[in-house]
Each structure stands twice: as C-alpha cells, then as structure tokens.
Amino acid sequence: MQDRIEELLAELDLAGKLRLISGAGLFRMAGDPAIGLAEMPVSDGPSGVRGENWDERDPSVSLPSGTAIAATWDPALLGEIGALIAAEARRKGVYAVLGPTMNLHRSPLGGRHFECFSEDPLLTAEMAEAYVRAVQAHGVSACPKHYVANDSETDRFTVDVHVGDRALHELYLYPFERTVEAGAWMLMDAYNAVNGTTMTESPLLDEPLKGAWGFDGVVVSDWTAVRSTESAAQGTDLCMPGPPYLWGEPLAEKVRSGEIAESAIDDKVRRILRFAIRVGALDGTPQPTPVFTDAQAQDVVRRVAAQAMVLVRNDGILPLAPGTKIALLGPAAGEPRFLGGGSATVIPGHTITPLAGLDGRLPLTHTAGVHLSEDLIPAPLAIVIDPETGEPGVSVRYLAGDTVLGTQHRTTSRLVLLGEPLAARSDLVELHARLRADTAGDWQIGFGGVGHIRLDIDGETALDENVALDSGDPAAALLNPPQRHVTRTLAVGDEVDVRVVTSIEEAMPGLGIILGATLGIRRPQRADDEEFAAAVDLAREADVAVIVVGTTEQIESEGVDRTSLRLPGRQDELVAAVAAINPRTVVVVNSGAPVEMPWRDDVAAVLLSWFPGQEFGAALADILTGTTEPGGRLPTTWPKTTADVPVLNTTPVDGVLDYTEGIHIGYRAWLRAGIEPAYPFGHGLGYTTWSTNDLVIAGRTVSLTVTNTGDRPGKQVIQAYLSRPDSVIDRPVRWLAAFTAVTLAPGESRIVTLTLPRRAFEHWGPDGWEIEPGEFTVQAGTSVTDLPHIGHVC
Ligand code: BGC
C-alpha cells in the first residue's frame, strides 16, 4: 500500500494536495478524479448513521446511545451493533461514521454524557475498541472522538482543560490508545485546549498518538475546530467542514512562501490516501456490508435496548404478572427521548413509545400527569396537511428573490437545512401547511428559528420578527432555537392555513452550516393541577402505576451542560404523590445520564432506560412483562443528590477548567470521599438469583464459580477490581481491572475466568508506564461495592 500511496502523492501538485486536506462539503471529504479518488461522505454517528443530510425522507435506524451501550457491559454485542452501523453507512453512501464518542463521565453535569460510555476508562476502552473493530470489519471507518479531555460542554470551543500527566494517560488518553490498537482509520480531535494548546494543534497529536501509539490514520478536526492557517504545520490532517477556508488559499500562500513545509502537507495527504484505500474509495470498491431488513434492524435495537436497561431497585414487583392493570403515567410515557440531542441526532423511520409498546401487552390507562415543557413542538404529522399535495405533511418552498428554486413535500414540520443543496442557493425558505385541530381550545401556533421570520395565519401576518441567535454554539442554535407564537381558539376539525417564511441564516458565516425552522404548535391542555390530579386518580384505580420520567432536550444535549441533576418540572412531585397512594409504583427513568431520584426508596422498582433508540417501548414492554430480563449494570455512579457528587464542576474559571481531582473521578472519587451514592458503579439487578463462589487466582487470572440459583435464565456481570493499600503513590481506593458478562440457564454453574491485563497494574510515572513492585489486592463480585471475594496478585 505504501508504494501506491507514494505513486499517487507524486501525481498531485500543491493545489491537488491542499484540496484533499480540507472538506469538500459539510460532511464530505474531497476526491480527485485525476487519481481516481471518489469524494468521501462521512456522517454522525455514533448511535446510528444520519447520512450527509438531515432529512426525514431518508430515515436512519436509531440505536441505543453511549451510556446504554456501556450499560450492557457486553462488548460482544457490539458485533451486531457494528454490523448494523456499517450497513446503515453503506446504504447512505458514507465512508466513515463519526463515533464512538469516548470522553469520560468526569461530571454527571456533562451535556454529552449520554453519548459517552462511562466514568471508567477500562469499560469505555472495551466498548470503544469493540465498536471500532465491529464497524471497520465491514470496510467502514469508525472515528473515535473527541481527542482529548472534551468531557463537558461549557465554553467547549475555548475551554482550556488543565490536567496532569498521570490522569491524562491513565484516564483520558487510555480509551483512545485502545482504539488505535484496534486499528482505527480515523480519529477526531476536540474543540477544547489541553494544558494551553487547542487540540487541533496539540503536541498530543504527535506524542503519544502518531508517535508511541503509531496511529497511521487520519486526524480529522471537530467541525470548525481548526483555528488558524498556521495550524496546518501541526498534527491535524483534515480540516472539516468544507469547502476549504483556513487551509484553502491562505495555506497555499504559506506553503509557497516556505513558511509551512510542504512535507507537513504530504504527511496529511498520505494519511488521507491510506484512508481512501482502506475504505475502498481508491483502487477498488467498498467492501459489501451485511444487509438488514427493517425487522432485523428492529430486533437488534430492541434486544440491545433491553440488555442496556438497568434495574437498580426491585422489591419483587417486577416482572408484572399477565393481566396486571397499569396506570401508565409520566411525560415520557407518550413523548419519550429515544436519542440524545445534538450531532448524534438521527431521524428514525419509526419509533415505539412506552405507551405504544405497552398498549396491547397489558391493560392500561394513561395520562402524562405533568406538562414538562412550555415549548412549542413541531406540528405532528397527524394534524398537518400539505396544501399542494393534500397529503399529511408540509409544503416547503425555496426562494431566491421572487424565483421559486424548488418545492418539496416534507413529512416533518421541523426543517434542518444542514446539507440541503437548495437552501445554499436560496435566501428564503417557506413552510406551508393546513393545520387541523384535533382538540378544542386555545392553540399556540408559531415557529422556532433564527433570522427574519414571518408567520402568516389564514393569509394574515401574525408575527414578523428578527430573531437573534442566542448562543454561539451551532448545535444549540440548530436544535434549540428561540420560539415565538400566537394563540388561536379552535374547535375540533377547524382548519387554519399556516405559513412560516424565514430568511436563510448561517450558524457560522462562510461555513455553509445553515440553520432551519420549525412550524410549531402547542395543543390546548388541561391546567397543570387538573392534569396532575388526573394522573393520581388513575394510579389509585390501577394495580400498578408505571411512571416514565425523564430529561428534556433543553437540559440534556450537546452544546450545554446541566446545572442540576434534578428532573425538570413536577416529575419528582408526581412520583411522590403516586407512590403515596399506590405503593405498587414502578418508575422508569428516561435520561442519558444520572438524575436525582429523591423518591427512590418509596417506590417498588426503579428501571433506568437511558436513551434506548427507536424500539424503546417494545424493549420496555419486554422487560416489564418479563419476556426479557433487564441486562444492564451501571456504567456510571448515580448520586443521591447533586451536592454529593465529588467531581461536579464543568464551568471554567478565566477560561480554565482545572481537573484538580487528578485520577479520582467517578467511583474512585466516591470511594475516596467516603460518600454513599444512590446506586454504585457496576450495580444492576435481573429477575433471577445468583451465587458466586470459589475464587481461584492463578498468575494474573481470577476465576469464580458463578451459579444461577433461580428459576429463570439470567445475565450476570462479574467484575474484578485491584487495589494497593500500602502504595507509595496516590492511588484510587480501587479500580476496575477486568469484567465479563455471563448468561446462564436456571441452575447452571460456570467457572468464569478474568484475565487482569498488564495495564491494570501499571501507573504513569515520570518516565512512562511503571509497575510498583509487590502485591496487589484483587476483589471480585458484582459491583464496585459488592465484592465478597478477596485475594492477592503480583
Ligand atoms: C460535534 C462532533 C460532530 C460534528 C459533526 C460537532 O459539533 O462535536 O461530535 O461529529 O459536530 O456534526
């Protein structure tokens, strides 16, 4: 391959080389027909493949998010997930999937916590490595991100993370090291700076990434993370998005003048050519991937979602007996979060809410009980008609002056114009629909968006405003734009003609990141107190109350950190009120990251669903009825209160976020502080019972006899932790060294053997990796605080 790369490089002049090291488009790497190189689309990632555009007409399978995947504690599952992701990538013509996201859960406030795997570097590394291997086995590149220390969102473009060498190597770099070992073809560097240098120019790209670890793939910048033309002399290889800006003509001048050596550019081009050969964009065709039918894809998502759900408490109420009459309550029962907000968003072709999934499986009554948000929602398809076609949906027109450049029938009222070619040539876009009221009362009708926006209702201008971008972060501006509305009183069946006309706005001028607009509504609804009381009434009459609570896209998403771990709205109050009148209450928590659960000891069961992907309701029904047992274990510690969390802060001071806690994050910090969390790392229950016996240590292997002592099949996750009580260096109280998931039939026993890797014994010293001579303590069991088996290893 090397000869071929040199041959191709020799055919390129400076302009040809520079074309390749910047994107050709928002999600597209450049090609060069003269050397037979195709343009190479890439896509977010990581929990599904959106494709180049954000368009409901080309939907994607929505998979469980990072925390859910890690909660399976089962890297073997990534085989199926990776195959599905690769299949989706190929279907969408994509050569690289921008994932996995593998920053650490340093603070539970981190807005992208849901997208990352865990607070523990080993669990993160195992899942990330399996992801990379599984996707790339099918000829599609993965792209581990964001290198490195991009563990929170506040001031993410500018924050300078100060982190010591030891924590950097033992915690934050380690998962990346493992994905490089796994052969990652591409890796994304982060927006933030580390120890004074922005990551797209960081010396960490040379050492350890390209030096000691031998990474021979492409380092792609996070989108718009390249800050200067001079940065081309440093380790980032590909500046995204395109078309070329800082590395375009300004860079050509600097190379011609000798200010930047052409050899630095050549190294980047070699890497891009190597990548192109690997993914089949040069000298060949892409490797065929497996093909999934819709039913097969749905089956994978449903099984993984159930494997990921963590039952943290169960007094025996679950699984529910057939015929149990449930009151299904909570705002997320009918309007759950399937996936996290931000660049990880995909548009699934179908989704199953808890309400839809449980309907027909158990007799149920339903009301939300709490109105979670005062915001408009995109007008649902069921109540909008495209006036052009008469079909459910919206008519979208792209206008340049008086010329109509194009008209589309769309089946969404939320238009995201990222990558829409017509938008790039228009100055106005219009969403037009007939809205048919399905509820009588006061309707809010309006829009979400940025720019000069007009709302016409029945041909009359109702609003006409210049709406300013209220955040410098394009992700936030895209997904959570300002909203405006008017109120109209409608009877059931009334129709109004609604038109939203918006100027085309760029999130970052010159970069082609174009925002969108939403035609939004809010239906008339019961007054808050009435709705709350209705839910409590339903709970009183039911055998069991199932309450699905959760976060919102406003508080848990890319681009923002949370300020508290409390559930929004009156959700805590609802659970407390329901539990007070019906102790047979099961709470399902639909969040990507920890939330406070002040009522947790007063309810019969608590199940954490994470963001489980499009089959949420089906997987939940499987678990509640006992068709499947919940297979998850906590990949991160769940606190009792926000104030208890030992490492919380995500707000930089004078631009600096200091990781003063060093190597003590997650359960390491909890153990050191001696504070008891609500539920510890590694904890999770199933529906059977277990015994673990007979610890045997041989060299650096640990074996335990694991027995399913119950009467149904089940999964257990055996975990081994090391500690070093009399160490001469600062150590975590204990740290995860190995784990394995085991599934056993009723009565079945198995000897489970864990190999403790060399790295588990090493620490990062002044001269690199070292092992402190002497004995380490090993403890084995089923969570970081349930470790009945103790021995010693050297
Ligand atoms: C995110 C990346 C993402 C990229 C492209 C950035 O804002 O941080 O994770 O891959 O956008 O959408």
Residues whose N, C-alpha, C, O or C-beta is under 5 A from the ligand:
A	BS01	BGC	D44 L98 D222 W223 S343
